[in-house]
């Protein structure tokens, strides 16, 4: 009789564990997602400075594509980081983002070569306050290439994201599809529900083992 009760107890615990939904995974939070396609009603514009999410300083940039000055067709609108005034510009997000410790942040963007001349080109990518900084360079005919970078912060920091071309010949590298995302916590702490589930499992195993020992006696 005791063996039957032990078996029922074990089955009940197993069923309870199987029905437990477990801790909910943290949902990534998209802080910025911009492909420039809706800028200027979808039309190109040289020396463009009316971006929805960006300010332009230290020079100019061109909004090109969609069939006009379309160096890489099929990508909608994108940005030539060296505008038509022979002075490469700096694009900085209008919004500063709050970066928190304990989270990993993903920065993703597409860069392409200038598609026109063989001059050495660079793009400086920065999240202010020393959060992130890297210099990128691609050859003349390199197509759009996706770059992904992960970073964390030690203390809460508010900073903007910027892209700045280098050069002064109105021919620069191309930028598209910029996305900044806050991912799951870098070091998640078990939720109370997870600890409760673990406790239930241990109790079940302990109870079943005791039943087994009593049956042998």
N, C-alpha and C positions, 0 to 999 in steps of 0.2 A: 504493500500500500504506500509506504514511504517513497519507494522508487517512482511510483506513478506521480506522486505529488511533486517530487523533485523534477521530473520530466516536464510537468505542466508549468512549474515555476520557471524553468530554463526557457521553454517555448515562449512564455509570456514576456520575459525580459528581452529575448531576441526580437520579438514582434515590436516591442516598444522602441527598441533601438533602431529598427528598420524604418519606423514611421517618423522618427525625429528628423526635422528638416535640416538641422545643423545651423551653424552661424552663417549669416548672409554675407556674401563677399562685398567688399567696398566697391562702389561703382566709380569708374574713372570719371573725372570731371574735366570737360573740355573748356579750357580758358580762352583759346583763340583758334579759329579755323577760317582761313581766308585763302581763296583761290583767285581773287581779283576779277572774277568773271562778271560781277554785277556793277563794277565801277563804270562811271561815265556812261550809264545806260548800255553797256556792252560794246562801246566803241573805243577805238584807240585814241590816244591823246599824247602828243609830245610834251615834255616838260610838265608832266601832270603832277598836281599837288593837292588834289581834292579827295584823297583817299578816305574811306569811311573809318578805317581803323588805324591810320598812320599819318604822321606828319613828316614832311620832307625838309631837310636842312643841309647846310654845308654843300650845296650844289643842287643838281636836278636829276630826275629819273624820267624815263619814258614808259607809258602804258601802251603796249603794242600787242599785236595778234588779231585773231578773228578775221584773217584775210588781208590785213593791212600791216605792212612791215612785219609780216608773219614769218619769222625765221624758223619756227618749229611748228608747222601746221598741226591742228588737231588738239591743241592744248588750251584753247580759249584765249583769254587775255592773260598776259604775264608782264613782268617788269624788267626793263633794261636798266640796270643800276647805274649806268653812265648816260645821263640825259643829253639833250641836243645843244647844250651851252658849253661843251668841253669841260665840264666840272662834275665829276661823279658825286651823287648825292648820298645822304644818310636817311634811311627810313626808320622811324622810331614809333612804336605803338603809342597811341594817344592815352591808353590806359596802362597804369602800373599794376602789376600783378603781385599778390601776396603769396610768398613762398614760405611754407611752414616746415619745421623739423618733423621728421618721422614719415615724410612722404617722399616718393620718387617722382620726378617730373621728366616728361618726355618732350623734347623739341624735335619736330620733324619738318623738313622743307625740301624743295626741289631746286637744284641749281643746274645751269647748263653753260657751256662755253659761249663765247660771244657770237659764234657762227659767221664771223666776217673777216677778222684779221688775226695774225699770229702773235700779237702783242701779249705779253704776260699779264694776266688779270688776277686780281684778288678780291675777295669779299670778306669783310670783318663782321663776324656774328657775335653779338654780345647781349647778355642779360646783366644789367647794371648792378653795381654794388659788389662786384667781384664774384657774382654767382656763376657765370659761365662766360668764356671767351675763347674763340677759335678762329683761325684764318683758313679760308678755303680757296683753292685754285683748281681750275679745270682747263684742259686744252681747248683750242679753237673750236673744233667740231664735236665736242662731247655733247651728247643729248641730255635731256633732263635726267638728273640722277638724284635719287632720294637719299638724304642724309638723316640719320636718327642719332640723337644724343640724349643720354640720361644724366640727370644731376640731382643732388640733394643739397640741403642747407643745414648749417649747424644751429642757426638762430633764425627766428622769423624775419623775413626781409621783404620789402616792397620795392619792386624794380620793373623797368620797362625792357622790352626786347627791341633790338635794333639790327639792321643790315646796312652795311656801308660799302659801296664799291670803291675801288682804287683806280685812278686814271683820270685823264683829261682829254680824251679824243672822241667823245660822244659815242663810243662803242664799249659796252661793258658786258659783264656776265648777266645771265638771265635768272630771274627768281620767280617761283610759283609755289602754290600749295603749302602755305605755312600753317603749322598746327602745333599748339602747345597744350599739353594734357597733364593733369595731376593723376597719378596712378594710385594703386592700392597703397596702404601704409607700408613703409619699408620694413618695419619690424612689428607685425601685428601682435597685439596682446589677446590671449584667449578671452572670448566673451563669457559672461556668467552662464549662458546657456550651454556653452561648450564644456565648461567645468562640471555643470550639473549632469550632462550626458556621460562624461567620463566617470563621474561618481556612481551613476546608475549601473554602468557596465561593470565596474569593480565590485559593487554590491552583489550583482547577479552572479558573477564568477565565484565570489566568496561563498554565497549561499549554496550554489550548485556543488562546490567542492565539499562543503560540510555535509550536504545530503549524501554525497558519495561515500564519505568516511563513515557516517552513521549506518549506511546500508551494509558496509563490510563488517561492522561490529555485530 
